[in-house]
Amino acid sequence: MKFCAATAALLVGSAAAFQAPSMTFSVGGKKKAALAKKSAAPKKVSGSPSAAAWANAVPSLALPFSKAPGTLDGSMLGDFGFDPLGFSTVPTGAWFLGEAFGSNLKFYREAELIHGRVAQVAVVGFIWPGLFGTLPGNAWTGADAYSNTNPLEAFSQVPGLAILQIFLFMSLLEFRRIRIIQEEGPNYIPGDLRIGQGEGRFNPFGLNYSPQEYEEKRLQELKHCRLAMIGIFGLWAQALASGEGVIEQLRAGLTTPDYYAKAGYFMPEGI
């Protein structure tokens, strides 16, 4: 029952993260719109913002058999019209930070980037201990405090103060992020943590990109974020079902059985 509830929560979270914003791309040197634009003027519909958005729905590029709400108008990078549950039609941003973002889609893009970045770090955390080993324990924590390579079991095995340190560090980053959003207001660029230089200011290593290259890197990050959010769910489910770390499972599948090298591999055993 707990597994079903957790699965449902993660699926809803993934859907919310996926329905962010849009772009145009080049094919054969010619720019083509990522989403079809309506030639007619937007329909005026009385009622909720959600009803108005669906009344002005456009064909979805991500799901050609369905439509995307009018809120996904192709104005933001990475928008392929993926919002089957209509999250972008609900002004969720105003519930958390008022009008600080200046745009409901900016709120969703911020959520997508932050969740995606955390998911990428989490994927590395699932894989790293099996490849490179774990931290050593000591007399205070216990020799095996950090030895478990299954992240789900390791979480309950490490000392509580270690978890507290992680929680406090994450809280510090979140308070800083919220302060930046409030300072920038409607001019805030989603994902801007004031790290590095350049447009958007997320360039930790100060790499020299042209504007076109920087936009491409931003799109690559979005794709990696979306893939990581799906990947970490799969890693979590597999670790929960198997009780083993990722590398242990992969290593078992890549290990050559003893009988494979025998000359009589294709003959019945004993001949």
C-alpha positions in Angstrom: 0.0 0.0 0.0 2.9 2.4 0.9 4.5 1.5 -2.4 1.3 2.4 -4.4 1.0 5.7 -2.5 4.6 6.6 -3.1 4.3 5.6 -6.8 1.3 7.8 -7.3 2.9 10.7 -5.6 6.0 10.4 -7.8 4.0 10.1 -11.0 2.1 13.2 -10.2 5.4 15.0 -9.4 6.9 13.9 -12.7 3.9 15.1 -14.7 4.1 18.5 -13.0 7.7 18.7 -13.8 7.3 17.7 -17.4 4.8 20.3 -18.5 7.1 23.2 -18.7 7.6 25.6 -21.6 8.8 25.9 -25.3 11.3 26.5 -28.1 11.9 26.6 -31.8 14.5 24.4 -33.4 16.3 24.2 -36.8 15.8 21.4 -39.3 17.8 21.6 -42.5 18.7 25.2 -41.7 15.1 26.4 -41.6 13.4 27.3 -38.3 10.2 25.5 -37.6 7.9 26.3 -34.7 7.8 23.6 -32.0 4.1 24.1 -31.6 1.5 25.0 -34.2 0.2 28.5 -33.6 -3.5 29.3 -33.9 -4.3 31.7 -36.8 -7.5 32.9 -35.1 -7.6 35.2 -32.2 -7.8 33.6 -28.7 -11.3 32.7 -27.6 -12.7 34.6 -24.7 -14.2 32.2 -22.2 -15.8 33.2 -19.0 -15.0 31.1 -16.0 -11.7 29.7 -14.6 -8.3 30.2 -16.2 -8.1 26.5 -16.8 -11.3 26.6 -18.9 -9.9 29.5 -21.0 -6.7 27.6 -21.5 -8.3 24.5 -22.8 -10.7 26.5 -25.0 -7.6 27.8 -26.8 -5.8 24.4 -26.9 -3.2 23.8 -29.6 -1.9 20.5 -31.1 0.8 18.9 -28.9 4.1 18.1 -30.4 5.0 15.7 -27.6 1.7 13.9 -27.8 0.5 14.2 -31.4 -2.8 12.4 -30.6 -3.8 15.0 -28.1 -3.8 18.8 -27.5 -1.9 21.1 -25.2 -3.6 23.9 -23.3 -3.3 27.4 -24.6 -0.9 28.3 -21.8 1.8 26.4 -23.6 2.2 28.9 -26.4 5.8 28.1 -27.3 7.3 31.1 -25.6 9.7 29.2 -23.3 12.6 27.0 -24.0 11.8 23.2 -24.0 8.0 23.5 -24.4 6.8 20.6 -26.6 3.2 20.9 -25.5 3.4 18.2 -22.8 0.7 18.9 -20.2 -1.9 16.1 -20.4 -3.2 16.9 -16.9 -3.4 20.6 -17.4 -1.1 21.6 -14.6 0.0 24.8 -16.4 -3.6 26.0 -16.5 -3.7 26.3 -12.7 -2.0 29.4 -11.2 0.0 27.4 -8.6 2.8 30.0 -8.5 0.6 32.5 -6.7 0.0 30.0 -3.9 3.6 29.9 -2.9 5.4 33.2 -3.8 2.6 35.4 -4.8 3.5 37.4 -7.9 7.2 37.1 -7.4 7.7 35.1 -10.6 5.5 37.3 -12.7 4.4 34.2 -14.7 2.8 30.9 -13.8 5.0 29.1 -16.4 8.1 30.6 -14.8 7.0 29.0 -11.5 6.7 25.6 -13.2 10.0 26.0 -15.1 11.7 26.8 -11.8 10.2 23.7 -10.2 11.2 21.6 -13.2 14.8 22.8 -13.1 15.2 22.4 -9.3 13.6 19.0 -9.1 15.6 17.9 -12.2 18.9 19.1 -10.7 18.2 17.3 -7.5 17.3 14.1 -9.4 20.6 14.3 -11.4 22.5 14.4 -8.1 20.4 11.6 -6.7 21.2 9.4 -9.7 24.9 9.9 -9.1 24.3 9.1 -5.4 22.7 5.8 -6.3 25.6 4.8 -8.5 28.7 6.3 -6.9 29.0 4.0 -3.8 28.9 0.8 -5.8 31.6 2.1 -8.2 34.0 4.0 -6.0 33.2 2.8 -2.5 31.7 4.4 0.6 33.0 6.7 3.3 34.8 5.0 6.2 33.2 4.8 9.6 34.8 5.4 13.0 34.4 4.5 16.6 31.6 7.1 17.1 29.5 6.4 14.1 30.3 2.7 13.9 32.6 1.0 11.4 29.8 0.1 9.0 27.8 3.3 9.3 28.4 4.3 5.7 29.1 0.9 4.2 25.7 0.1 2.7 25.5 0.6 -1.1 21.7 0.4 -1.2 20.7 4.1 -0.8 17.4 3.2 0.7 18.8 1.1 3.4 21.8 3.4 3.9 19.5 6.3 4.7 18.3 4.5 7.9 21.8 3.2 8.7 23.8 6.5 8.8 23.9 8.6 12.0 21.1 11.1 12.5 23.5 14.0 12.8 24.7 13.2 9.2 21.1 13.5 7.9 20.7 16.7 9.9 23.8 18.2 8.2 22.3 17.5 4.8 18.9 18.9 5.8 20.5 22.1 7.1 22.6 22.6 4.0 19.6 22.0 1.7 17.5 24.5 3.8 20.3 27.1 3.4 20.3 26.7 -0.4 16.5 26.9 -0.5 16.4 30.2 1.6 19.0 31.6 -0.7 17.1 30.6 -3.8 13.8 32.2 -2.5 15.6 35.4 -1.6 17.0 35.6 -5.2 13.5 35.1 -6.6 12.1 37.8 -4.4 14.9 40.3 -5.3 14.6 39.7 -9.0 10.8 39.7 -9.1 9.3 39.4 -12.7 12.8 39.7 -14.1 13.9 36.5 -12.5 15.2 33.9 -14.9 14.2 30.3 -13.8 17.1 28.3 -12.5 19.3 31.4 -11.9 21.3 30.7 -8.7 23.8 33.4 -9.4 26.5 30.9 -10.1 28.9 31.8 -12.8 28.4 34.4 -15.6 26.4 34.9 -18.7 22.7 35.1 -19.5 20.9 33.1 -16.9 24.0 33.2 -14.8 24.2 29.4 -14.4 27.7 28.7 -15.7 29.7 27.5 -12.7 32.9 27.0 -14.7 32.7 30.3 -16.7 32.8 28.6 -20.1 32.7 30.9 -23.1 29.5 30.1 -25.0 28.0 32.1 -27.8 24.3 33.0 -27.2 23.2 30.2 -29.5 25.5 27.7 -27.8 24.2 28.8 -24.4 20.6 28.3 -25.4 21.5 24.8 -26.6 23.2 24.0 -23.3 20.0 25.2 -21.5 17.9 22.8 -23.6 20.4 20.0 -22.9 20.0 20.6 -19.2 16.2 20.5 -19.4 16.4 17.2 -21.2 18.8 15.8 -18.6 16.6 17.0 -15.8 13.5 15.3 -17.3 15.4 12.1 -17.9 16.9 12.1 -14.4 13.4 12.5 -12.9 12.3 9.4 -14.7 15.6 7.6 -14.0 15.6 8.2 -10.2 12.1 6.8 -9.9 13.2 3.6 -11.7 16.3 3.3 -9.5 14.3 3.9 -6.4 11.7 1.2 -7.4 14.4 -1.3 -8.3 16.3 -0.8 -5.1 13.1 -1.1 -3.1 12.2 -4.4 -4.9 15.6 -6.0 -4.9 17.2 -4.7 -1.7 20.5 -4.3 -3.6 22.5 -1.4 -5.0 22.5 -0.6 -8.7 26.1 -1.7 -9.4 25.5 -5.0 -7.6 22.6 -5.8 -9.8 24.5 -4.8 -13.0 27.6 -6.7 -11.9 25.6 -9.9 -11.5 24.2 -9.5 -15.0 27.6 -8.9 -16.5 29.4 -11.7 -14.7 30.4 -14.7 -16.9 29.1 -18.0 -15.4 31.7 -20.6 -14.6 30.3 -23.1 -17.1 30.4 -20.6 -20.0 34.1 -21.1 -20.5 34.0 -24.8 -20.6 34.6 -26.6 -23.9 31.5 -28.6 -23.4 29.2 -25.6 -23.0 26.8 -26.8 -25.7 26.9 -30.4 -24.5 24.8 -31.9 -21.7 26.4 -31.7 -18.3 28.8 -34.7 -17.6 29.6 -35.5 -21.3 
